[in-house]
């Protein structure tokens, strides 16, 4: 089920068929619609709509276009609305220097005023920023404090801005423009940022996605945005629905459909991933483990390490998947005997097996484990992560203090003797590694495949 995180179905464009619009959204697999307030009148109407339709929630706020009309009486009215049932955020608020319908200094003051209201009642904010990158970031940084969180809606900034907002605790939401043929720069931003910080929206009735351009936009069209983002992130529509819905639930807290128990087996794209341990011999600075139990919308924090029989039960028929992947939330080779037995049974039943590893297997066991994996593992993906021993020690913080980076490279070379398909991966962040140098190490020095993977994307 998908969620349209930013819609304006309160607007007059929907007055003649609002019931049908909500019904079409539900039939299209949209579980919730968040109606965003932009004026006091629109906010009141949005709250009424949220009370009328079960799938609709509301936010209230004053758009920067109308900042010139804000005053203390209006803020008091907003506070009354914010106390209503199903009102979950303050917004949309922010800065718009493209239209400049209100003086910029007034926009900035009203933006700060509404951030203060949100902070006082501990609710998120929905931020509008158009042609105002520097001032938006400056104000968010200056106002940063306990509880400040929210969404940069209909994001149109660059990757640097996205990361700065993520560092401040914000989610980044994309709308119809990501589907447009001339949106290559925006699509690069989508590729770069983690799914754990992505949201999808329509901003209807505006910004209809590519297949619907020229027509009124409506919540059911958020599917096109989800499909495009899935294509860019190499994820299925199901994956995008799951992870973006989880992001909404965690931000707004209005639904309890969050997985409470850690998953032993979980599907991403057409592969089944096995989470066999949460232990790891690295403490990588970029690892999602340090701020979340979730990867791609799946809770991976185990309450026990699964037995072989549990894993076999979860797998079922391995031929239903492109491959079964030992991956999860830790280093799989810490449980070498489990890998060997489960892989053996998968192969006996016609399945394919991949191992995702940090390359510490031989260090862990004090022997060459790769010859034991021959015939059991079809492909292996080793996280090299960076291009030098010094960087590796600083970024990956291995348990093995001396020579871990060189040992990983030796593990990769040895893998070629026993496993048909060998790839090394790095995170596509210039702060972590020189991608060109890592590719050279992979293809020229080690003679294996090379792939950059998106930040926090299991692959």
N, C-alpha and C positions, 0 to 999 in steps of 0.2 A: 504494500500500500504506500502511495506517495503522499507527500504533504506539500501544498502550495503555501510557502512561508510568507508570501507577501501579495495580497490581492486587495482590490478596492471595489468589492461588489456592492458597497453602499452607494456607488455613484449612479447618476441618473441613467446611464447607459444600460443599467440592469433593472430598472424599475418595472419594465413590462414583462420580464421573464425570469425573475430572480429564482423562483421555485425550480424552474426547468434547468437553470444554470447549475444550481446545487445538485439536482438530481443527475444531470449529465456527468458532473464531476465524480459523484459516487459510483456511477456505472463504469466510469473510466478508471476506477481504482484509486481515486483520491480519497484518503481517509480523513484528512482535516484541511480546512481552509483558514488561514489567519487573515482577518480583515484589518487593514491598517488605517488608522485615523490620520487625517491631514489638516483638518480644521476642527473647531469645536463642534460645529454642526455635523460634520462627517463623522466625528468620533461618537457623538450621541447616536447617530443612525447605525453606526457599526456595532455598538453595544446592543442595540435593539435587535439587530440581525443575528448576533451571536446568541441571544436569548431565545430567538425563534427557531434556529436551526442547530441541531445537535452537533454536526461536524464543524461548525464555525466558532472560532475564537476571535477576540478583538484586542486591538491596541488603541491607545488614544494619545494624541499629541498634536503639535502645531508644526506644520511643514515650514521650511525656511521661506517659501514664497509668501507666507502669511505672517511672518515674524513681526512685521510692523504693527499688527493688530493685537499683539500679546500684551497682557497686563495682569496685575495681581488678581483681579476678579476672574479673569479667564483661567488662571492657574488654579484658583479655588474650585472652579467648575471641573477642571480636569481631575483634580484630586478626588472629587466625589465620584466621578466615573471610574477612576482607577480602583475604587473600593467595590465595584460591582463584580458579580460572579462572571467568570470566563474572560475577564480583562487581564491580560498577561504581560503587558509591556507598555513602555512609553515610546511613542513614535507614530509617524516618522518625524524625526527631528534632524537638524544638521545644517548644512551650508549648501547654497546653490549660487555659484558665481557665474553660471552660464546665462541665467535669466536676469538675475539681480532685481527681482521684483520688490525686495526689501533691501534697505541699505546694509552693507556688509557688516558694519559694526553692530547693527541691531540684530542681524542674524546670529552673530557670535554670542551676544548677550543672551538671547532667547535659547540658543543651543545649550549654553551653560546652565541657565535657569532650569531647563527641563532635565538635564543630567542630574542636577541637585534633587529634583523631585523624585526621580527614579531611584537615586541612591537612598533617599530617606525612607522609601517604602520597599527597598530591596527588590526592585524589578528591573529586567533588562531594558535596553534601549534599542530602537531601530533607527539606524543612521543613514541619512541621505547625504551623499557628497558628490557634487558635480562641479568639475573645474575648480575645486577647492581643496586639493590634496594636502598642501602644506598646513593650512589653518585647521583642517579637520584633524590631522594627526597631532598638531600642537595642542589643540584643546583637549583631545582625548588623553594625551600624555599628562597634561597639567591637571586634568580632573580625575586622573586615575586614582582609585582608592578602593576601600573595602566594598566588595559587591558590584563594582562597575563591570558590566559585561553586556553583550548584545550582538547585533548583526550589522555588518556593512552591506546594505541591500543594493541589488542591481549593480554589482561591482563593475566599475569601469576603469579602475586604476591600474597601475603596473604591479609587477611581482614584488618589488621592494615595498610598496605600500601595503600589499596583502600581508606580507610577512610581519611588518610592523604592527598591523592590526591584530594578527594572530598572537603575536607576543604580548599584546595588551589583553588577551583573553577573548577576542571577538571571533565570530564566525563570518565567513565570506559567502554571500549568496549571489547566484547567477540567474539571469533571466533570459528572455528570448534572444537578445543580441549575441549570445554565445553561439547561436545556430546560424548567424548570418555569414555569408561567404567572405565578407571583408573583415571578419573579426579574428584574424590569425593571432594578433597580439594577445587578445583576451583569452584565446584558447591555450596559449602558452602558459598563462597564469593558472588556468585550471589544471594543467598537467603538473605544475610545480608544487601546488599546495596539497597538504594531506587531506584525504577524505574525511578524517575526523573533525575537520573544520569547514566542510562544505555544506551549503544549503542550496535549495532550488526554489524558484518562484516564477510567477507570471508577471507581476506588476500590472495585472489586468485592470482596466480595459486597454492598457497601452502595451506596446512592444510585443506584438504577436510574433511567435517563432516562425522560422523560415517557411514551413509549409502553409502557414496561415496568414502570411503577411497581406495587409490590405483589408483584413477582416477584424472585427472586434475580438480582442483576446478574452479568454475566460479560464477559470481554474483547471478545467480538464486538459488544457494545452500544456500544463507543466510537464506532462509526459515527454514532450519533444525536447525540452531542456534536459530532462533526466537521461534520455537516450543519447543525446550529444555528449553529455559529460561522461556517461558510461563508455562511449566510444573513445573519448580522449584518455580516460583513465584505465582502459582495457578491463572494464568491469561490465557485468551484465546489468540489465534494468533492475533485476531483483536485488543485486548488490547495492546499487545506488539508492533504491527505495529503502532498503534496510538501514544503511549507514546514515542517510540524511534524516530519516525518521528518528533514529536514535539521537542524533544531534539535537533535533527539536525537543524531544522528550527531556533530554538532560538540561537544555537551556531553560525551558519554560516550566518543566515539572508538572505538566497538566495531564500526563498519561503514565500509567504504571506498567506499560508493555516493555519494560526494560528487562533483559535477561538477568536473572539474579545468580544463576549457577554457571560456572565456567564450562565451556564446551570442550568435549574431547575430540569430536569430529565436526568440521564445518565446511560448507561449500562456498567457494569463490569462483566466479565464472563457471566453467564446466569441470573443475578439479575439486577433489575432496582432500582437505587438509587434516592431518592428524596432529593433535596437540598432546604430546606424550610426556612433557615435563615443563615446569616453569623455571627450572634451574638453568643457569648459563655461566660460562667461563669468561664472558666479556661483560662489561658494564658500559656499553656504548652511550656516549653523551646524547645521541640523537634518538635513543630507543624510546618507543611509545610506552614501554612498561613503567617509566618513571612518572607518567602523569595520567595514565588511563589503564583500565583493565580490558579495554575494548580495541579490537582491530577489525576494520571493515564492518562494524556493527555487531561483531560477535564478542561475547565475554569470554576471555581466554584465561582468566585466573582460576586455576584448578584448586579443588579442595582435596584432591588425591591424585596420584599418578596412576593412570589407567593400566589395567592388566592386559595381557595379550588377548584374552577371550573377550574382554570388553571392547577392545579395538576391532576385533573381527566382527563382532555383532554390529557395531556402528557402521562399519564399511559396507556390509551386505554384499551385493554383487559389484565387484570392482570394475566390471566392464561398462557400468552405467556412467563412468567418469572418463574423461580424457586421460587422467592419471591420478594416482593417490600420492600425496605429498607429505613426507615427514617434515614438519615445520613447527608451527605452534608458537609458544611464548617462551621458549628456552632453547637450549642446544640439544638436538635429538641424539647425537652420538654419545651423550652421557648414559643413554639406555641402549647400548649397542645390541644386547641380546634380544631386546624387544624389536628393534628394527629388523634384525635378521629373521626372526621367526614370523613376524607379521608380513614382511616383504616376501618371504618364501610362500606363504599361503596366498597372497595376492597374485603372485606369478603363476602358481598352480591353477588359479581360476581365470587366467587369461588377462589379468590387469597389468597396467604399467605403473612403475614406481619411480618417484623422484625424491631425492634427499636434499633439503636445504640446510646448510651447515655453516658454521663459522670457520671450519677447517682445523679445529683443534683436536679432532678425533685421535690422531696418533699421539699427541701430547697427553691427552686424558688417560689413555690406556697403556702408554709406554710400549706400543707395538704398532706394526703396520696393519690397521684395520681394513684397509681397502681391498686386500686380497680376500678377506672374508665376505666382502660385499659383492664380489664378482658374480655375475649371473642373477643377482637379486635386485640391483639398482640399475635402472635404464638411463637415468640422467642425474647429474649432481650439480648443484648451484652453490658456489662458495662465496661468502661475503668477504671480499678483500678490503673493501671500504675506503682505502686510501693508497697513497703512492710511496710511502716511506716508513721505515721502522719507527722513527721518532713520532710521526703523525699518528701511526697506529697505536702506539703506547698512550698517547695523549687523548685520542678520540675514543678508542675501543676499550681502554683500561683493562687489558687482559689479566686473568689470574696468573698466568705464566709470565713472569716479569722479564725474563731474558730470552730474546730471540723468537718471540711468538710470531712476528710478521714473517720472518724468513721461514719458520716452520710451516706457516700457512701456505706460502709459495711452494715449498717442497711437497706439501700435501696435494696441491693442485697438480704438480708435475706427476706425482705418483698416481693420481686418479686416472690419468690418461691411459695407464696400463691395464686398468681393470673395469672402467666404466665407459660405455660408448660415447656419451654426450657430456662434456664438461664445460661449464660456464662460470666465469667470475662476475660478480656484481659489485656496484658501488651505488651509494645514494647520490642522486643528481643535484648536489649542492656544492658550489665552488668553495664554500667554507670548510668542507670536509676533505676534498680531494681535487687534484688536477685530472679532469676526466680524460684528456688526451694522453697524459702520461700513463694513466691506468690502462687505457686501451692499448697503448704500446706494450706495456708489461704483459697484458693478456695475450695479444696476438703475436707479438714478435719474440718476447722472452719466454713465455710459457706455452704458446701454441694452442690456446683454447679460445672459446667464444667469450665475448664481452657484452655486458648489458648494464645500462644505467637504469636504476629503478627509482620510482617516485618516492619522495619522503613518506615513510610510514605505510607504504603499499606492500602487502605481502606478495611475493612473486618468486 
